[in-house]
């Protein structure tokens, strides 16, 4: 990477958008339908292709099963490729079925655990057919009351089920194991933090790595330190980028704490310099767009990731290193901060020009009338209920 200009490095940045992020989002109170909402996974891929066309940095799409289930996976893959896309991580769903009320792979009932494990194994085959190289695993498993279940026993069940999945993992796939502090389990989440996820990955094998969701921590957690440590251990698998004010809010990336986003990318650049070209964690978005056009929000988040990466790329590393060695705390901090406060808009514009994308993606999108055209081609009725649909 040291031989690349910031524009060239930026042109290699790839951001993965989520298929579920293109649909209607909401809360447990209500879901609000947007004009032109995609009605199936093919139309979600069409919207993703528009994000890629205008930003030039979002060539892959994560899928969720069974939300994105189709009769012909080959046709789904071909549709993605026709739109200039490829299929990214496959996300199994183990939190909506009523059988998973008390857990999926940690459930006390062996029959429920078998059902959950079979779905994970099915997703390995789905990923093979789609050309995906990763399974993105998040489990809602946990307990809501003290004494509800044996905490150590639940971990043993988790390892037993994931061990079977890892043994069947094709050579070109890896497991990205996510964690979450709370919700929907309010007493003890079975994978509650990066340490519990890392321990599981170390038990499973080298192709199991930790996935960091920026919203899955207690307030005040030093996320960039987690990134640095996982990178040093070779266990940083990727990210779900979003932002939050209160908890796991899933807001657009960089909308609340852009400096934290910069600090995360600063650690990623440090790891790239130390480990390139083998250091390639997945940069995925996971957001909920309750009151905005999903296409616009996903483009905006992709732009903010580009911005944070560009800011990190221009940090004066040599000066920073020298100030650290001299124990000049203030100047080290100011040198790092200068990267964040520098306007990198010209670098971003040039990088997009190099990829044949739009200098102003959101402006170009609005000018194109894409959403209005979708509204004409995708008639739909108001949906009721809450959550993401």
TORKOL-4160 file (C-alpha; in steps of 0.2 Angstrom, whole numbers, padded with zeros to 4 digits, m for minus):
389
<pt num="1" X="0000" Y="0000" Z="0000"/>
<pt num="2" X="0015" Y="0012" Z="0003"/>
<pt num="3" X="0017" Y="0013" Z="m0016"/>
<pt num="4" X="m0001" Y="0019" Z="m0019"/>
<pt num="5" X="m0007" Y="0037" Z="m0019"/>
<pt num="6" X="m0022" Y="0040" Z="m0007"/>
<pt num="7" X="m0033" Y="0040" Z="m0023"/>
<pt num="8" X="m0027" Y="0023" Z="m0029"/>
<pt num="9" X="m0029" Y="0015" Z="m0012"/>
<pt num="10" X="m0046" Y="0022" Z="m0011"/>
<pt num="11" X="m0051" Y="0015" Z="m0028"/>
<pt num="12" X="m0047" Y="m0002" Z="m0020"/>
<pt num="13" X="m0059" Y="0000" Z="m0005"/>
<pt num="14" X="m0074" Y="m0012" Z="m0006"/>
<pt num="15" X="m0089" Y="m0009" Z="0004"/>
<pt num="16" X="m0103" Y="m0023" Z="0006"/>
<pt num="17" X="m0121" Y="m0017" Z="0007"/>
<pt num="18" X="m0134" Y="m0028" Z="0015"/>
<pt num="19" X="m0149" Y="m0034" Z="0005"/>
<pt num="20" X="m0160" Y="m0031" Z="0020"/>
<pt num="21" X="m0155" Y="m0013" Z="0020"/>
<pt num="22" X="m0164" Y="m0009" Z="0004"/>
<pt num="23" X="m0181" Y="m0014" Z="0011"/>
<pt num="24" X="m0193" Y="m0005" Z="0022"/>
<pt num="25" X="m0186" Y="m0003" Z="0040"/>
<pt num="26" X="m0195" Y="0001" Z="0056"/>
<pt num="27" X="m0196" Y="m0002" Z="0074"/>
<pt num="28" X="m0206" Y="m0013" Z="0085"/>
<pt num="29" X="m0220" Y="0000" Z="0084"/>
<pt num="30" X="m0222" Y="0002" Z="0065"/>
<pt num="31" X="m0214" Y="m0001" Z="0048"/>
<pt num="32" X="m0216" Y="0013" Z="0035"/>
<pt num="33" X="m0217" Y="0009" Z="0017"/>
<pt num="34" X="m0206" Y="0019" Z="0005"/>
<pt num="35" X="m0212" Y="0022" Z="m0013"/>
<pt num="36" X="m0203" Y="0010" Z="m0025"/>
<pt num="37" X="m0198" Y="m0002" Z="m0011"/>
<pt num="38" X="m0190" Y="m0018" Z="m0018"/>
<pt num="39" X="m0202" Y="m0032" Z="m0018"/>
<pt num="40" X="m0190" Y="m0046" Z="m0019"/>
<pt num="41" X="m0171" Y="m0050" Z="m0018"/>
<pt num="42" X="m0169" Y="m0047" Z="m0037"/>
<pt num="43" X="m0176" Y="m0029" Z="m0035"/>
<pt num="44" X="m0165" Y="m0027" Z="m0020"/>
<pt num="45" X="m0150" Y="m0031" Z="m0030"/>
<pt num="46" X="m0156" Y="m0019" Z="m0043"/>
<pt num="47" X="m0155" Y="m0005" Z="m0030"/>
<pt num="48" X="m0138" Y="m0011" Z="m0025"/>
<pt num="49" X="m0132" Y="m0010" Z="m0042"/>
<pt num="50" X="m0137" Y="0008" Z="m0042"/>
<pt num="51" X="m0127" Y="0011" Z="m0027"/>
<pt num="52" X="m0112" Y="0003" Z="m0035"/>
<pt num="53" X="m0114" Y="0013" Z="m0051"/>
<pt num="54" X="m0114" Y="0029" Z="m0042"/>
<pt num="55" X="m0101" Y="0026" Z="m0029"/>
<pt num="56" X="m0089" Y="0014" Z="m0037"/>
<pt num="57" X="m0085" Y="0006" Z="m0021"/>
<pt num="58" X="m0099" Y="m0006" Z="m0017"/>
<pt num="59" X="m0097" Y="m0021" Z="m0028"/>
<pt num="60" X="m0104" Y="m0035" Z="m0016"/>
<pt num="61" X="m0121" Y="m0038" Z="m0007"/>
<pt num="62" X="m0123" Y="m0048" Z="0008"/>
<pt num="63" X="m0139" Y="m0059" Z="0008"/>
<pt num="64" X="m0150" Y="m0066" Z="0022"/>
<pt num="65" X="m0158" Y="m0083" Z="0022"/>
<pt num="66" X="m0172" Y="m0087" Z="0022"/>
<pt num="67" X="m0177" Y="m0069" Z="0018"/>
<pt num="68" X="m0168" Y="m0069" Z="0001"/>
<pt num="69" X="m0172" Y="m0087" Z="m0003"/>
<pt num="70" X="m0177" Y="m0091" Z="m0021"/>
<pt num="71" X="m0180" Y="m0107" Z="m0031"/>
<pt num="72" X="m0165" Y="m0104" Z="m0043"/>
<pt num="73" X="m0149" Y="m0099" Z="m0034"/>
<pt num="74" X="m0140" Y="m0099" Z="m0051"/>
<pt num="75" X="m0152" Y="m0086" Z="m0058"/>
<pt num="76" X="m0150" Y="m0075" Z="m0042"/>
<pt num="77" X="m0131" Y="m0076" Z="m0045"/>
<pt num="78" X="m0133" Y="m0072" Z="m0063"/>
<pt num="79" X="m0144" Y="m0057" Z="m0059"/>
<pt num="80" X="m0131" Y="m0050" Z="m0047"/>
<pt num="81" X="m0117" Y="m0052" Z="m0060"/>
<pt num="82" X="m0127" Y="m0044" Z="m0074"/>
<pt num="83" X="m0129" Y="m0029" Z="m0062"/>
<pt num="84" X="m0110" Y="m0028" Z="m0059"/>
<pt num="85" X="m0111" Y="m0036" Z="m0042"/>
<pt num="86" X="m0106" Y="m0052" Z="m0033"/>
<pt num="87" X="m0113" Y="m0060" Z="m0018"/>
<pt num="88" X="m0105" Y="m0056" Z="m0002"/>
<pt num="89" X="m0107" Y="m0064" Z="0015"/>
<pt num="90" X="m0122" Y="m0076" Z="0018"/>
<pt num="91" X="m0131" Y="m0073" Z="0034"/>
<pt num="92" X="m0141" Y="m0087" Z="0042"/>
<pt num="93" X="m0157" Y="m0082" Z="0051"/>
<pt num="94" X="m0159" Y="m0090" Z="0068"/>
<pt num="95" X="m0169" Y="m0078" Z="0077"/>
<pt num="96" X="m0186" Y="m0077" Z="0070"/>
<pt num="97" X="m0193" Y="m0094" Z="0071"/>
<pt num="98" X="m0204" Y="m0097" Z="0086"/>
<pt num="99" X="m0193" Y="m0113" Z="0090"/>
<pt num="100" X="m0179" Y="m0101" Z="0094"/>
<pt num="101" X="m0188" Y="m0092" Z="0108"/>
<pt num="102" X="m0175" Y="m0099" Z="0121"/>
<pt num="103" X="m0161" Y="m0100" Z="0109"/>
<pt num="104" X="m0155" Y="m0109" Z="0093"/>
<pt num="105" X="m0138" Y="m0117" Z="0094"/>
<pt num="106" X="m0138" Y="m0115" Z="0113"/>
<pt num="107" X="m0156" Y="m0121" Z="0116"/>
<pt num="108" X="m0159" Y="m0134" Z="0130"/>
<pt num="109" X="m0168" Y="m0145" Z="0117"/>
<pt num="110" X="m0157" Y="m0155" Z="0106"/>
<pt num="111" X="m0171" Y="m0155" Z="0092"/>
<pt num="112" X="m0170" Y="m0136" Z="0091"/>
<pt num="113" X="m0151" Y="m0136" Z="0091"/>
<pt num="114" X="m0152" Y="m0149" Z="0077"/>
<pt num="115" X="m0164" Y="m0138" Z="0067"/>
<pt num="116" X="m0153" Y="m0123" Z="0069"/>
<pt num="117" X="m0137" Y="m0133" Z="0065"/>
<pt num="118" X="m0145" Y="m0140" Z="0049"/>
<pt num="119" X="m0149" Y="m0122" Z="0043"/>
<pt num="120" X="m0131" Y="m0117" Z="0046"/>
<pt num="121" X="m0126" Y="m0132" Z="0035"/>
<pt num="122" X="m0138" Y="m0127" Z="0022"/>
<pt num="123" X="m0131" Y="m0110" Z="0021"/>
<pt num="124" X="m0114" Y="m0117" Z="0017"/>
<pt num="125" X="m0121" Y="m0125" Z="0002"/>
<pt num="126" X="m0131" Y="m0109" Z="m0003"/>
<pt num="127" X="m0114" Y="m0099" Z="m0002"/>
<pt num="128" X="m0106" Y="m0112" Z="m0013"/>
<pt num="129" X="m0119" Y="m0110" Z="m0026"/>
<pt num="130" X="m0119" Y="m0091" Z="m0025"/>
<pt num="131" X="m0100" Y="m0089" Z="m0025"/>
<pt num="132" X="m0099" Y="m0082" Z="m0008"/>
<pt num="133" X="m0084" Y="m0084" Z="0003"/>
<pt num="134" X="m0091" Y="m0080" Z="0020"/>
<pt num="135" X="m0104" Y="m0085" Z="0033"/>
<pt num="136" X="m0109" Y="m0070" Z="0044"/>
<pt num="137" X="m0115" Y="m0077" Z="0060"/>
<pt num="138" X="m0126" Y="m0068" Z="0073"/>
<pt num="139" X="m0135" Y="m0077" Z="0086"/>
<pt num="140" X="m0149" Y="m0069" Z="0097"/>
<pt num="141" X="m0146" Y="m0083" Z="0109"/>
<pt num="142" X="m0146" Y="m0079" Z="0128"/>
<pt num="143" X="m0156" Y="m0079" Z="0144"/>
<pt num="144" X="m0168" Y="m0066" Z="0151"/>
<pt num="145" X="m0167" Y="m0071" Z="0169"/>
<pt num="146" X="m0154" Y="m0077" Z="0182"/>
<pt num="147" X="m0156" Y="m0095" Z="0184"/>
<pt num="148" X="m0165" Y="m0098" Z="0168"/>
<pt num="149" X="m0152" Y="m0109" Z="0161"/>
<pt num="150" X="m0134" Y="m0116" Z="0164"/>
<pt num="151" X="m0122" Y="m0102" Z="0157"/>
<pt num="152" X="m0108" Y="m0114" Z="0154"/>
<pt num="153" X="m0119" Y="m0128" Z="0147"/>
<pt num="154" X="m0125" Y="m0115" Z="0134"/>
<pt num="155" X="m0107" Y="m0112" Z="0129"/>
<pt num="156" X="m0104" Y="m0130" Z="0127"/>
<pt num="157" X="m0119" Y="m0132" Z="0116"/>
<pt num="158" X="m0114" Y="m0117" Z="0105"/>
<pt num="159" X="m0096" Y="m0124" Z="0103"/>
<pt num="160" X="m0103" Y="m0142" Z="0098"/>
<pt num="161" X="m0115" Y="m0135" Z="0085"/>
<pt num="162" X="m0102" Y="m0123" Z="0078"/>
<pt num="163" X="m0089" Y="m0136" Z="0078"/>
<pt num="164" X="m0100" Y="m0147" Z="0067"/>
<pt num="165" X="m0102" Y="m0132" Z="0055"/>
<pt num="166" X="m0084" Y="m0128" Z="0054"/>
<pt num="167" X="m0079" Y="m0146" Z="0050"/>
<pt num="168" X="m0091" Y="m0145" Z="0035"/>
<pt num="169" X="m0084" Y="m0128" Z="0030"/>
<pt num="170" X="m0078" Y="m0127" Z="0012"/>
<pt num="171" X="m0060" Y="m0122" Z="0009"/>
<pt num="172" X="m0065" Y="m0106" Z="0001"/>
<pt num="173" X="m0076" Y="m0100" Z="0015"/>
<pt num="174" X="m0074" Y="m0093" Z="0032"/>
<pt num="175" X="m0085" Y="m0090" Z="0047"/>
<pt num="176" X="m0087" Y="m0072" Z="0054"/>
<pt num="177" X="m0093" Y="m0073" Z="0071"/>
<pt num="178" X="m0102" Y="m0058" Z="0078"/>
<pt num="179" X="m0107" Y="m0053" Z="0096"/>
<pt num="180" X="m0119" Y="m0042" Z="0104"/>
<pt num="181" X="m0119" Y="m0035" Z="0122"/>
<pt num="182" X="m0138" Y="m0036" Z="0124"/>
<pt num="183" X="m0155" Y="m0038" Z="0115"/>
<pt num="184" X="m0166" Y="m0048" Z="0113"/>
<pt num="185" X="m0158" Y="m0057" Z="0128"/>
<pt num="186" X="m0158" Y="m0045" Z="0143"/>
<pt num="187" X="m0148" Y="m0055" Z="0156"/>
<pt num="188" X="m0134" Y="m0064" Z="0147"/>
<pt num="189" X="m0131" Y="m0065" Z="0129"/>
<pt num="190" X="m0121" Y="m0081" Z="0124"/>
<pt num="191" X="m0109" Y="m0071" Z="0113"/>
<pt num="192" X="m0109" Y="m0054" Z="0122"/>
<pt num="193" X="m0092" Y="m0046" Z="0118"/>
<pt num="194" X="m0077" Y="m0048" Z="0107"/>
<pt num="195" X="m0068" Y="m0059" Z="0119"/>
<pt num="196" X="m0082" Y="m0072" Z="0120"/>
<pt num="197" X="m0082" Y="m0072" Z="0101"/>
<pt num="198" X="m0063" Y="m0073" Z="0100"/>
<pt num="199" X="m0063" Y="m0088" Z="0112"/>
<pt num="200" X="m0075" Y="m0097" Z="0101"/>
<pt num="201" X="m0065" Y="m0093" Z="0085"/>
<pt num="202" X="m0049" Y="m0099" Z="0093"/>
<pt num="203" X="m0058" Y="m0116" Z="0097"/>
<pt num="204" X="m0065" Y="m0118" Z="0080"/>
<pt num="205" X="m0049" Y="m0114" Z="0069"/>
<pt num="206" X="m0040" Y="m0102" Z="0058"/>
<pt num="207" X="m0054" Y="m0098" Z="0046"/>
<pt num="208" X="m0065" Y="m0092" Z="0060"/>
<pt num="209" X="m0064" Y="m0073" Z="0064"/>
<pt num="210" X="m0072" Y="m0060" Z="0074"/>
<pt num="211" X="m0085" Y="m0048" Z="0066"/>
<pt num="212" X="m0086" Y="m0031" Z="0074"/>
<pt num="213" X="m0103" Y="m0022" Z="0073"/>
<pt num="214" X="m0100" Y="m0004" Z="0079"/>
<pt num="215" X="m0116" Y="m0003" Z="0088"/>
<pt num="216" X="m0114" Y="m0019" Z="0098"/>
<pt num="217" X="m0105" Y="m0012" Z="0113"/>
<pt num="218" X="m0108" Y="m0003" Z="0129"/>
<pt num="219" X="m0107" Y="0016" Z="0128"/>
<pt num="220" X="m0089" Y="0022" Z="0129"/>
<pt num="221" X="m0081" Y="0006" Z="0123"/>
<pt num="222" X="m0065" Y="0009" Z="0114"/>
<pt num="223" X="m0069" Y="0000" Z="0098"/>
<pt num="224" X="m0053" Y="0005" Z="0089"/>
<pt num="225" X="m0043" Y="m0004" Z="0103"/>
<pt num="226" X="m0053" Y="m0019" Z="0099"/>
<pt num="227" X="m0050" Y="m0017" Z="0081"/>
<pt num="228" X="m0031" Y="m0015" Z="0084"/>
<pt num="229" X="m0030" Y="m0031" Z="0095"/>
<pt num="230" X="m0040" Y="m0042" Z="0084"/>
<pt num="231" X="m0029" Y="m0036" Z="0069"/>
<pt num="232" X="m0013" Y="m0040" Z="0078"/>
<pt num="233" X="m0020" Y="m0058" Z="0082"/>
<pt num="234" X="m0025" Y="m0061" Z="0064"/>
<pt num="235" X="m0043" Y="m0063" Z="0070"/>
<pt num="236" X="m0052" Y="m0048" Z="0063"/>
<pt num="237" X="m0064" Y="m0054" Z="0050"/>
<pt num="238" X="m0074" Y="m0039" Z="0046"/>
<pt num="239" X="m0086" Y="m0026" Z="0051"/>
<pt num="240" X="m0104" Y="m0021" Z="0052"/>
<pt num="241" X="m0102" Y="m0002" Z="0050"/>
<pt num="242" X="m0116" Y="0009" Z="0057"/>
<pt num="243" X="m0118" Y="0022" Z="0071"/>
<pt num="244" X="m0127" Y="0025" Z="0087"/>
<pt num="245" X="m0132" Y="0038" Z="0099"/>
<pt num="246" X="m0139" Y="0027" Z="0113"/>
<pt num="247" X="m0137" Y="0009" Z="0110"/>
<pt num="248" X="m0138" Y="m0002" Z="0094"/>
<pt num="249" X="m0147" Y="0011" Z="0084"/>
<pt num="250" X="m0141" Y="0006" Z="0067"/>
<pt num="251" X="m0139" Y="0024" Z="0061"/>
<pt num="252" X="m0130" Y="0029" Z="0045"/>
<pt num="253" X="m0111" Y="0027" Z="0047"/>
<pt num="254" X="m0102" Y="0042" Z="0053"/>
<pt num="255" X="m0118" Y="0052" Z="0057"/>
<pt num="256" X="m0115" Y="0053" Z="0075"/>
<pt num="257" X="m0097" Y="0049" Z="0079"/>
<pt num="258" X="m0086" Y="0052" Z="0063"/>
<pt num="259" X="m0070" Y="0054" Z="0074"/>
<pt num="260" X="m0073" Y="0036" Z="0081"/>
<pt num="261" X="m0075" Y="0030" Z="0063"/>
<pt num="262" X="m0059" Y="0039" Z="0058"/>
<pt num="263" X="m0050" Y="0031" Z="0073"/>
<pt num="264" X="m0056" Y="0014" Z="0067"/>
<pt num="265" X="m0049" Y="0016" Z="0050"/>
<pt num="266" X="m0033" Y="0023" Z="0057"/>
<pt num="267" X="m0030" Y="0006" Z="0065"/>
<pt num="268" X="m0035" Y="m0003" Z="0049"/>
<pt num="269" X="m0022" Y="0007" Z="0040"/>
<pt num="270" X="m0009" Y="0003" Z="0053"/>
<pt num="271" X="m0013" Y="m0015" Z="0051"/>
<pt num="272" X="m0012" Y="m0014" Z="0032"/>
<pt num="273" X="0005" Y="m0006" Z="0033"/>
<pt num="274" X="0011" Y="m0020" Z="0045"/>
<pt num="275" X="0002" Y="m0035" Z="0036"/>
<pt num="276" X="m0002" Y="m0030" Z="0018"/>
<pt num="277" X="m0007" Y="m0038" Z="0006"/>
<pt num="278" X="m0014" Y="m0051" Z="0017"/>
<pt num="279" X="m0025" Y="m0040" Z="0028"/>
<pt num="280" X="m0042" Y="m0039" Z="0020"/>
<pt num="281" X="m0056" Y="m0038" Z="0033"/>
<pt num="282" X="m0074" Y="m0036" Z="0026"/>
<pt num="283" X="m0081" Y="m0019" Z="0026"/>
<pt num="284" X="m0100" Y="m0022" Z="0027"/>
<pt num="285" X="m0114" Y="m0010" Z="0031"/>
<pt num="286" X="m0128" Y="m0015" Z="0043"/>
<pt num="287" X="m0141" Y="m0001" Z="0045"/>
<pt num="288" X="m0160" Y="0003" Z="0048"/>
<pt num="289" X="m0167" Y="0017" Z="0037"/>
<pt num="290" X="m0183" Y="0021" Z="0046"/>
<pt num="291" X="m0186" Y="0038" Z="0038"/>
<pt num="292" X="m0173" Y="0040" Z="0024"/>
<pt num="293" X="m0172" Y="0033" Z="0006"/>
<pt num="294" X="m0162" Y="0017" Z="0009"/>
<pt num="295" X="m0152" Y="0019" Z="m0007"/>
<pt num="296" X="m0147" Y="0037" Z="m0002"/>
<pt num="297" X="m0142" Y="0031" Z="0016"/>
<pt num="298" X="m0132" Y="0017" Z="0010"/>
<pt num="299" X="m0123" Y="0028" Z="m0003"/>
<pt num="300" X="m0120" Y="0041" Z="0011"/>
<pt num="301" X="m0113" Y="0028" Z="0023"/>
<pt num="302" X="m0101" Y="0022" Z="0009"/>
<pt num="303" X="m0095" Y="0039" Z="0006"/>
<pt num="304" X="m0092" Y="0041" Z="0025"/>
<pt num="305" X="m0081" Y="0025" Z="0025"/>
<pt num="306" X="m0072" Y="0032" Z="0010"/>
<pt num="307" X="m0069" Y="0048" Z="0019"/>
<pt num="308" X="m0063" Y="0040" Z="0035"/>
<pt num="309" X="m0051" Y="0029" Z="0025"/>
<pt num="310" X="m0044" Y="0044" Z="0016"/>
<pt num="311" X="m0042" Y="0054" Z="0032"/>
<pt num="312" X="m0032" Y="0039" Z="0039"/>
<pt num="313" X="m0022" Y="0037" Z="0023"/>
<pt num="314" X="m0015" Y="0055" Z="0024"/>
<pt num="315" X="m0010" Y="0054" Z="0043"/>
<pt num="316" X="0009" Y="0058" Z="0044"/>
<pt num="317" X="0015" Y="0041" Z="0050"/>
<pt num="318" X="0033" Y="0046" Z="0051"/>
<pt num="319" X="0030" Y="0061" Z="0061"/>
<pt num="320" X="0018" Y="0052" Z="0072"/>
<pt num="321" X="0030" Y="0038" Z="0075"/>
<pt num="322" X="0044" Y="0050" Z="0080"/>
<pt num="323" X="0033" Y="0060" Z="0092"/>
<pt num="324" X="0028" Y="0044" Z="0100"/>
<pt num="325" X="0046" Y="0039" Z="0103"/>
<pt num="326" X="0050" Y="0056" Z="0110"/>
<pt num="327" X="0035" Y="0054" Z="0122"/>
<pt num="328" X="0028" Y="0070" Z="0115"/>
<pt num="329" X="0010" Y="0066" Z="0119"/>
<pt num="330" X="0002" Y="0082" Z="0113"/>
<pt num="331" X="0011" Y="0083" Z="0096"/>
<pt num="332" X="0007" Y="0064" Z="0093"/>
<pt num="333" X="m0012" Y="0068" Z="0097"/>
<pt num="334" X="m0012" Y="0083" Z="0086"/>
<pt num="335" X="m0003" Y="0074" Z="0071"/>
<pt num="336" X="m0017" Y="0061" Z="0072"/>
<pt num="337" X="m0031" Y="0074" Z="0073"/>
<pt num="338" X="m0024" Y="0083" Z="0058"/>
<pt num="339" X="m0028" Y="0069" Z="0047"/>
<pt num="340" X="m0046" Y="0069" Z="0053"/>
<pt num="341" X="m0048" Y="0088" Z="0051"/>
<pt num="342" X="m0041" Y="0089" Z="0034"/>
<pt num="343" X="m0054" Y="0091" Z="0020"/>
<pt num="344" X="m0051" Y="0075" Z="0009"/>
<pt num="345" X="m0066" Y="0079" Z="m0003"/>
<pt num="346" X="m0054" Y="0082" Z="m0018"/>
<pt num="347" X="m0046" Y="0065" Z="m0015"/>
<pt num="348" X="m0064" Y="0056" Z="m0014"/>
<pt num="349" X="m0069" Y="0065" Z="m0030"/>
<pt num="350" X="m0054" Y="0060" Z="m0039"/>
<pt num="351" X="m0055" Y="0042" Z="m0033"/>
<pt num="352" X="m0073" Y="0041" Z="m0040"/>
<pt num="353" X="m0068" Y="0048" Z="m0056"/>
<pt num="354" X="m0055" Y="0034" Z="m0058"/>
<pt num="355" X="m0069" Y="0021" Z="m0055"/>
<pt num="356" X="m0081" Y="0030" Z="m0067"/>
<pt num="357" X="m0093" Y="0034" Z="m0053"/>
<pt num="358" X="m0102" Y="0050" Z="m0049"/>
<pt num="359" X="m0092" Y="0064" Z="m0040"/>
<pt num="360" X="m0108" Y="0068" Z="m0030"/>
<pt num="361" X="m0117" Y="0051" Z="m0029"/>
<pt num="362" X="m0133" Y="0057" Z="m0019"/>
<pt num="363" X="m0135" Y="0072" Z="m0031"/>
<pt num="364" X="m0133" Y="0061" Z="m0046"/>
<pt num="365" X="m0145" Y="0049" Z="m0039"/>
<pt num="366" X="m0158" Y="0062" Z="m0036"/>
<pt num="367" X="m0156" Y="0070" Z="m0053"/>
<pt num="368" X="m0158" Y="0053" Z="m0061"/>
<pt num="369" X="m0176" Y="0051" Z="m0054"/>
<pt num="370" X="m0172" Y="0033" Z="m0050"/>
<pt num="371" X="m0183" Y="0032" Z="m0035"/>
<pt num="372" X="m0198" Y="0039" Z="m0044"/>
<pt num="373" X="m0196" Y="0027" Z="m0058"/>
<pt num="374" X="m0195" Y="0013" Z="m0046"/>
<pt num="375" X="m0211" Y="0019" Z="m0038"/>
<pt num="376" X="m0220" Y="0017" Z="m0055"/>
<pt num="377" X="m0213" Y="0000" Z="m0058"/>
<pt num="378" X="m0215" Y="m0007" Z="m0041"/>
<pt num="379" X="m0232" Y="m0004" Z="m0035"/>
<pt num="380" X="m0235" Y="m0010" Z="m0017"/>
<pt num="381" X="m0247" Y="m0008" Z="m0002"/>
<pt num="382" X="m0244" Y="m0001" Z="0015"/>
<pt num="383" X="m0236" Y="m0014" Z="0026"/>
<pt num="384" X="m0241" Y="m0016" Z="0044"/>
<pt num="385" X="m0232" Y="m0021" Z="0060"/>
<pt num="386" X="m0214" Y="m0018" Z="0066"/>
<pt num="387" X="m0196" Y="m0023" Z="0062"/>
<pt num="388" X="m0187" Y="m0025" Z="0046"/>
<pt num="389" X="m0197" Y="m0033" Z="0032"/>
